[in-house]
Amino acid sequence: MTVVGGSLAERAQELSSRREPFVRATVVRAQHPTSAHAGDSAIVRENGEIDGFVGGNCVEASVREYSLRALASGEPVLLRVVPGEPSRVQEEGAIEVANPCLSGGRIEIFLEPQLPAARLVIVGATPVAQALAVLGAGLGLEVELTDGASAMPRADDAALIVASHGRDEEPALEAALRAGVPYVGLVASGTRGAAVVASLDVDEEQRARVYTPAGLRLGARTPAEIALSILAQLVEERASGRLAASTPAPPPQTAIDPVCGMTVAAVPASLHVEHGGSTVYFCSAGCRTAFLADPERYAAAG
């Protein structure tokens, strides 16, 4: 599939700017008579649409399925597609898929998920807030500085930290707790922090999720040291598994091509037809054509 209105690099930048996950697929090895060549590349979006070219329909079906699996796991994988009866052999970091529709040749494609950086929402314009923004960016987080009234936290944020010294603290904290943000921190003294948390219009279980005074007890004094202690606590809590992480993307639903027996992703981007009140998915146009010529034969076989 060709890219309309720009190069793959431009499309990747566009998706990244919209915080849309995608997979970068690159052919690293191809043996004739495959139609793709080493260096060919494509982008696979989270809906299964493919921009670019890494092989014909048969190969594309496996690229789609395992790209969606890579998005769900967050781990890259080397995909090998070879001719043969339907099978798959899994090993660490790689999967080999045999496809009976291939006329010959082998192809290896590296699938690398590109996931948006976790977002850190910082409420306030204080020196501590500014230090959090600088250090957070250094940790690879996408930093958003805002005020309490404008904060719009999401469940997939890494954290929301209020460092506004009393300004619009409650609305931001309540919004983060209701959204399910894993780490919600308040920069305040122990006494004031407890009073702010007690005033929140949420239940006790949600109030208990607020880290205040935010940060590890490192004896921090300067804004930079306080910011360091807070981000260190965020890292520690994430690594320990104590934070309630957002629900990961589920692996793709799959279906069996009734003509060749290949497993394909059951998404609209895959080749498919409606038959007998059900959607039937295919690995290639050839299989779809064969099915349409005699659907009852393949329906009976299934």
QUISUL-V376402 format. One record per backbone hydrogen bond with DSSP energy under -0.5 kcal/mol. CO is the residue of the C=O (numbers start at 1). NH is the residue of the N-H. Records with the same first field share a line. If there is no record, write none. Layout:
CO=NH + NH
This chain:
1=52
2=4
7=11
8=12
9=13
10=14
11=15
12=16
13=17
14=18
15=20
16=19
19=21
21=46
22=114
23=25 + 44
24=112
25=42
26=28 + 110
27=39
29=108
31=34 + 106
37=40
40=27
41=53
42=25
43=45 + 51
44=23
45=48
47=269
49=45
51=43
55=54
56=60
57=61
58=62
59=63
60=64
61=65
62=66
63=67
64=68
65=69
66=70
67=71
68=72
69=73
70=74
77=79 + 111
78=80 + 95
79=109
80=97
81=107
82=99
87=98
88=90
89=96
91=94
93=78
94=91
95=80 + 97
96=89
97=82
98=87
99=84 + 102
105=83
106=31
107=81
108=28 + 29
109=79 + 111
110=26 + 112
111=77 + 113
112=24
113=115
114=22
118=142
119=121 + 158 + 159
120=122 + 144
121=123 + 161
122=124 + 146
123=163
126=130
127=131
128=132
129=133
130=134
131=135
132=136
133=137
134=138
135=139
136=139 + 141
137=140
141=143
142=120
144=122
146=124
147=150 + 151
154=157
157=182
158=183
159=121
160=185
161=123 + 163
162=187
163=126
164=167
166=168
168=172
169=173
170=174
171=175
172=176
173=177
174=178
175=179
176=180 + 181
182=184
183=160
184=211
185=162
186=188 + 214
189=193
190=194
191=195
192=196
193=197
194=198
195=199
196=199 + 200
197=200
200=202
203=207
204=208
206=209
207=210
209=184
210=212
211=186
216=218
222=226
223=227
224=228
225=229
226=230
227=231
228=232
229=216 + 233
230=234
231=235
232=236
233=237
234=238
235=239
236=240
237=241 + 242 + 243
238=241
243=245
253=266
255=257 + 264
257=261
262=257
264=255
265=267
267=270
271=282
273=280
275=278
278=275 + 280
280=273
282=271
284=288
285=289
286=290
287=291
288=292
289=293
290=294
291=294
294=297 + 298
295=299
296=300
297=301
298=302
